[in-house]
C-alpha cells in the first residue's frame, strides 16, 4: 500500500468514525488550512503569477464552500439565537473571504482566521464536555448499582450536546 493510499484511507476513516462535533472541528481545520494557504500566497509577493492567483482563489473558494455548508447545517428552529448568530457570523466570514480574494488583502484573511480559531476552540470545549459526560455515564454503568432511592439520574442523550447548539442531527 502506497503512502498516499494509506493517508487517503486514514482521512476517510477519520470522517466515518467521527461524532458530529468532531466533524465540525474537522471542517474548521480544513477552512483554517485553506485560508492559511491563501494568506501565504498573498504575503509571498505583491505581484502574483497566474498560477498563484489560481491557487489563492481555489483555497478561498474551498473555505467559502465549507463555511456555506456549516451555515446550511444550522437548525434555526432548535438553535434559536445561537443559530442566528452563527449564521450571521458565517455570512460575515464569507463576505470577508470573498473581499480578500477580490482585493488581495491578507489582513481580511487574518481577521477571518482569528474568528475561526476562536470558534474552533469553542467546539473543542464542547467536545471535551461531551466526552466528560460520556465518560461519567460509562463510569456510572460499570459501578455497582446503588439502591433506587439514592441513584442519581444522569440525563445524557446521544445528540443532546450539539442539538442544543443548533446543529441539525
C-alpha positions in Angstrom: 0.0 0.0 0.0 1.4 3.3 -1.0 1.7 6.2 1.4 -0.9 8.3 -0.5 -3.4 5.4 -0.5 -2.8 4.8 3.3 -3.2 8.5 4.0 -6.4 8.7 2.0 -7.8 5.7 3.8 -6.9 7.3 7.2 -8.7 10.5 6.2 -11.8 8.6 5.1 -11.8 6.6 8.3 -11.4 9.7 10.4 -14.5 11.2 8.9 -16.6 8.0 9.0 -15.9 7.3 12.7 -16.2 10.9 13.9 -19.0 12.3 16.0 -21.0 15.4 14.9 -18.8 17.7 16.9 -15.6 16.1 15.7 -16.8 16.5 12.1 -17.4 20.2 12.7 -13.9 20.6 14.1 -12.5 18.8 11.1 -14.4 21.2 8.8 -13.0 24.2 10.8 -9.5 22.7 10.4 -10.0 22.4 6.7 -11.2 26.0 6.4 -8.3 27.3 8.5 -5.8 25.3 6.4 -7.2 26.8 3.2 -7.2 30.4 4.5 -3.6 29.9 5.7 -2.7 28.7 2.2 -4.2 31.7 0.6 -2.6 34.0 3.1 0.8 32.6 2.5 0.4 33.1 -1.2 -0.8 36.7 -0.8 2.1 37.6 1.6 4.7 36.0 -0.7 4.8 38.8 -3.2 2.9 41.9 -4.3 2.7 40.7 -7.9 1.2 37.2 -8.1 1.6 34.9 -11.1 -1.4 33.5 -12.8 -0.9 30.1 -11.1 -0.6 31.8 -7.7 -3.8 33.7 -8.3 -5.5 30.5 -9.3 -4.2 28.6 -6.2 -5.2 31.5 -3.9 -8.7 31.6 -5.4 -9.1 27.8 -5.2 -8.1 27.9 -1.5 -10.5 30.7 -0.6 -13.3 29.2 -2.6 -12.9 25.9 -0.8 -13.0 27.8 2.5 -16.2 29.7 1.5 -17.8 26.4 0.4 -17.2 24.7 3.7 -18.4 27.8 5.7 -21.5 27.8 3.5 -22.0 24.1 4.3 -21.7 24.8 8.0 -24.3 27.6 7.7 -26.6 25.2 5.9 -26.3 22.7 8.7 -27.6 25.1 11.3 -31.0 24.2 12.7 -32.8 27.6 13.2 -35.8 26.1 15.0 -33.8 24.2 17.7 -30.8 26.6 17.8 -32.7 29.9 18.2 -30.4 32.8 18.9 -27.2 30.7 18.7 -28.1 29.5 15.2 -29.0 33.0 14.1 -25.7 34.4 15.5 -23.6 31.7 13.9 -25.4 32.2 10.6 -24.6 35.9 10.7 -21.0 35.2 11.6 -20.7 32.7 8.7 -22.1 35.2 6.3 -19.7 37.8 7.6 -16.7 35.4 7.2 -17.7 34.6 3.6 -18.0 38.3 2.7 -14.6 38.9 4.2 -13.0 36.0 2.4 -14.6 37.0 -1.0 -13.4 40.5 -0.4 -9.9 39.4 0.5 -9.8 37.3 -2.7 -11.0 40.2 -4.8 -8.7 42.8 -3.2 -5.8 40.6 -2.4 -5.9 41.7 1.2 -4.2 39.4 3.7 -5.5 41.5 6.6 -9.0 40.3 5.9 -7.7 36.7 5.9 -6.0 37.3 9.2 -9.3 38.6 10.7 -11.2 35.6 9.4 -8.5 33.2 10.8 -8.8 34.8 14.2 -12.6 34.4 14.3 -12.4 30.8 13.0 -9.8 29.8 15.5 -11.9 31.2 18.4 -14.9 29.3 17.1 -12.9 26.1 16.7 -11.7 26.5 20.3 -15.3 26.7 21.4 -16.2 23.5 19.6 -13.2 21.8 21.2 -14.6 22.8 24.6 -17.9 21.3 23.6 -16.2 18.1 22.5 -14.4 17.9 25.9 -17.7 18.4 27.7 -19.3 15.7 25.6 -16.5 13.3 26.3 -16.7 14.0 30.0 -20.5 13.4 30.0 -19.9 10.1 28.1 -17.2 9.0 30.5 -19.3 9.8 33.5 -22.2 7.8 32.1 -19.9 4.9 31.3 -18.4 5.0 34.8 -21.8 5.0 36.4 -22.9 2.0 34.3 -19.9 0.0 35.5 -20.3 0.9 39.1 -22.3 -1.3 41.5 -25.9 -0.1 41.4 -27.0 1.9 44.3 -30.4 1.4 46.0 -33.1 3.1 43.9 -33.7 5.9 46.3 -30.0 7.0 46.2 -29.4 6.7 42.5 -28.7 10.0 40.8 -30.2 10.4 37.3 -27.7 11.2 34.5 -29.7 12.7 31.7 -27.3 12.1 28.8 -28.7 11.8 25.3 -26.5 10.9 22.4 -27.1 14.1 20.4 -28.2 16.4 23.1 -24.9 18.5 23.1 -25.0 19.6 19.5 -28.7 19.8 19.2 -28.5 22.4 21.9 -26.0 24.2 19.8 -28.3 24.4 16.8 -26.8 21.7 14.7 -29.2 19.5 12.7 -29.0 15.9 13.8 
